């Protein structure tokens, strides 16, 4: 079976007074939990010029990426990360290859 492979693009701003090191540490803290989820491939964190954090998660399928949110919600590592994030700033998008590029 050919993989669908999708990228989940999550973008957010930190709450005031959250350091870059603190955010990086919290994001790194969720990786062991993410690695146990079905379909997880990889994760890469960035920050843009406007201080938005951008995290790219690679999943085998769109469904697995969507399901990851519910699977992570109660985990302490995820709760710690969410405590650093301005919830009003969060956006999530899923990107996939166009049919002609597969």
C-alpha positions in Angstrom: 0.0 0.0 0.0 1.4 3.4 -1.0 1.7 5.9 1.8 -0.4 9.1 1.7 2.2 11.0 3.7 0.9 14.3 5.0 2.4 17.3 6.8 0.6 18.8 9.8 1.6 22.5 10.1 0.9 23.8 13.6 1.5 27.5 14.2 1.3 29.4 17.5 2.7 32.2 19.7 4.1 31.7 23.1 2.5 33.3 26.1 4.3 36.4 27.4 7.6 35.7 29.3 8.0 32.2 27.8 11.6 31.9 26.7 12.7 30.3 23.5 14.6 27.7 25.4 11.5 26.9 27.5 9.4 26.4 24.3 12.1 24.3 22.6 12.4 22.1 25.8 8.6 21.7 26.0 8.3 20.7 22.3 11.2 18.3 22.7 9.4 16.9 25.8 6.4 15.7 23.7 8.6 13.8 21.2 8.8 10.5 23.2 5.0 10.4 23.3 4.6 11.4 19.7 6.9 8.6 18.6 4.5 6.0 20.1 1.6 7.2 18.0 0.4 5.3 14.9 1.7 6.9 11.7 4.2 9.3 13.2 7.2 9.9 10.9 9.0 13.0 12.1 8.8 16.5 13.6 10.7 19.8 13.0 10.3 23.0 14.9 10.9 26.6 13.5 10.3 30.1 14.7 9.5 32.9 12.2 10.4 36.7 12.2 7.1 37.5 13.9 7.8 35.1 16.8 5.3 32.5 15.6 6.4 29.0 16.3 5.9 26.6 13.4 6.0 22.9 14.0 5.9 20.5 11.0 4.7 16.9 11.8 5.0 14.3 9.2 2.3 11.5 9.3 1.7 8.4 7.2 -2.0 9.5 6.7 -4.2 12.5 7.2 -6.4 10.4 9.6 -3.4 9.5 11.8 -2.4 13.2 12.0 -5.9 14.2 13.0 -6.2 11.4 15.5 -2.9 12.4 17.1 -4.5 15.5 18.7 -7.0 13.4 20.7 -4.3 10.8 21.6 -1.9 13.5 22.9 -4.5 15.7 24.7 -4.3 14.0 28.2 -0.5 13.3 28.2 1.4 15.4 30.7 4.1 16.3 28.2 1.4 17.8 25.9 -0.3 19.6 28.8 3.0 21.2 29.8 3.5 22.5 26.2 0.0 23.8 26.0 0.6 25.8 29.2 3.2 27.9 27.3 1.0 28.6 24.2 -1.4 31.4 23.6 -4.5 29.3 22.7 -6.0 32.1 20.6 -3.0 32.1 18.3 -3.0 28.4 17.4 -3.7 27.3 13.8 -3.4 23.8 12.3 -3.3 22.8 8.7 -2.7 19.5 6.9 -0.8 19.5 3.6 -0.5 16.7 1.1 1.1 16.2 -2.3 -1.1 17.0 -5.3 -2.2 13.8 -7.1 0.1 14.7 -10.1 3.1 14.7 -7.8 2.5 11.3 -6.1 
